[in-house]
Amino acid sequence: MEARERRYRGISKRAAIGYLVGLGGEQVDEGTVDGGDWTASLSATKVGVGPTLQLTEVAVEFEGDPEALDPLIEDFSRKAMRAGG
């Protein structure tokens, strides 16, 4: 079992959960998605960008078999980058 954390700005926690469900996971609670051989735990905070702008930053901690995490994180990141920018 391996854990990897990634942070994404400009997307909502709700959207991130939707992406993970679309990638084969099932929402367990308001911040956890279980994909069988992987689990993702999500949290969201506001971060400052410059003197007046704030963005939502979603932290995702992926846990699971490294062979399952590699394609999952790549696919999720692709979806998150399109949404955020």
C-alpha positions as CSV (number, residue, x, y, z in Angstrom):
1,M,0.0,0.0,0.0
2,E,1.4,3.4,-1.0
3,A,0.1,6.9,-0.3
4,R,0.6,9.9,-2.6
5,E,-0.8,13.4,-2.1
6,R,-1.6,15.9,-4.8
7,R,-3.0,19.4,-4.7
8,Y,-5.2,21.0,-7.3
9,R,-6.3,24.6,-7.5
10,G,-9.4,26.1,-9.1
11,I,-11.6,23.0,-8.7
12,S,-14.2,22.3,-6.1
13,K,-14.1,19.3,-3.8
14,R,-17.5,18.3,-5.2
15,A,-16.1,18.3,-8.7
16,A,-13.1,16.3,-7.7
17,I,-15.3,13.7,-6.0
18,G,-17.3,13.5,-9.3
19,Y,-14.2,12.9,-11.3
20,L,-13.1,10.1,-9.0
21,V,-16.6,8.5,-9.2
22,G,-16.3,8.8,-13.0
23,L,-13.0,6.9,-12.8
24,G,-14.6,3.9,-11.1
25,G,-14.8,5.0,-7.4
26,E,-17.8,5.0,-5.1
27,Q,-18.3,7.9,-2.7
28,V,-18.1,6.6,0.9
29,D,-18.7,9.9,2.8
30,E,-18.3,13.6,2.1
31,G,-14.5,13.4,1.7
32,T,-13.7,9.8,0.7
33,V,-14.0,7.8,-2.5
34,D,-13.2,4.1,-2.6
35,G,-12.2,2.5,-5.9
36,G,-11.6,-1.1,-4.6
37,D,-7.8,-1.2,-5.1
38,W,-7.5,2.5,-4.2
39,T,-8.9,5.1,-1.9
40,A,-8.9,8.9,-2.2
41,S,-9.4,11.2,0.8
42,L,-10.2,14.8,-0.1
43,S,-10.1,18.2,1.8
44,A,-10.5,21.7,0.5
45,T,-9.0,25.0,1.7
46,K,-8.9,28.6,0.4
47,V,-5.4,29.8,-0.6
48,G,-4.2,33.3,-1.4
49,V,-3.0,34.0,-4.9
50,G,-1.6,37.5,-5.0
51,P,-2.8,40.3,-2.7
52,T,-6.6,40.0,-3.3
53,L,-7.4,36.7,-5.0
54,Q,-8.3,33.4,-3.3
55,L,-8.7,30.1,-4.9
56,T,-10.0,26.8,-3.7
57,E,-7.2,24.2,-3.3
58,V,-8.3,20.6,-3.1
59,A,-5.8,18.1,-1.5
60,V,-6.3,14.5,-2.5
61,E,-4.5,11.7,-0.7
62,F,-4.5,8.7,-2.9
63,E,-3.8,5.3,-1.2
64,G,-3.5,1.9,-2.8
65,D,-1.4,-0.4,-5.0
66,P,1.2,1.7,-7.0
67,E,0.1,-0.1,-10.2
68,A,-3.5,1.2,-9.6
69,L,-2.4,4.7,-8.5
70,D,-0.2,5.6,-11.5
71,P,-3.0,5.6,-14.1
72,L,-5.6,6.9,-11.6
73,I,-3.6,9.9,-10.7
74,E,-2.7,10.6,-14.3
75,D,-6.3,10.4,-15.4
76,F,-7.6,12.4,-12.5
77,S,-5.0,15.1,-12.9
78,R,-5.9,15.5,-16.6
79,K,-9.5,16.0,-15.6
80,A,-8.6,18.4,-12.8
81,M,-6.3,20.5,-15.0
82,R,-9.0,21.0,-17.7
83,A,-11.5,22.1,-15.0
84,G,-9.1,24.5,-13.3
85,G,-7.7,26.3,-16.2
